[in-house]
């Protein structure tokens, strides 16, 4: 996880805490951001994170849901993103990141189309 991602998420939480006038959380916003990102990006188990940080599992679940809501509020609306892609000439949009297998071409230009996760060439498209 990049530092800028953690800082961005922590800033979103700080703004939210000021808006709802909540002066206290068990952990500081930066630490909460790291825990939530560990759950979302690395699929860390709630029980493991809760035990290691002296926080209840239900509290972590609540923080995760709160952060997802904060990120979703900042996201662009799907209909606007699709219109933008259509204006650029896009014909196919894969929202879930599904890999579509393709024939391997030679050369350096084809390297971005190799998926290390799937160990094959393919393409994914995201807005």
PyMOL commands that set and color helices and strands:
alter all, ss='L'
color gray80, all
select helices_A, chain A and resi 3-19+29-42+46-53+57-74+78-87+108-113
alter helices_A, ss='H'
color red, helices_A
select strands_A, chain A and resi 100-101+114-115+120-123
alter strands_A, ss='S'
color yellow, strands_A
deselect
rebuild
show_as cartoon
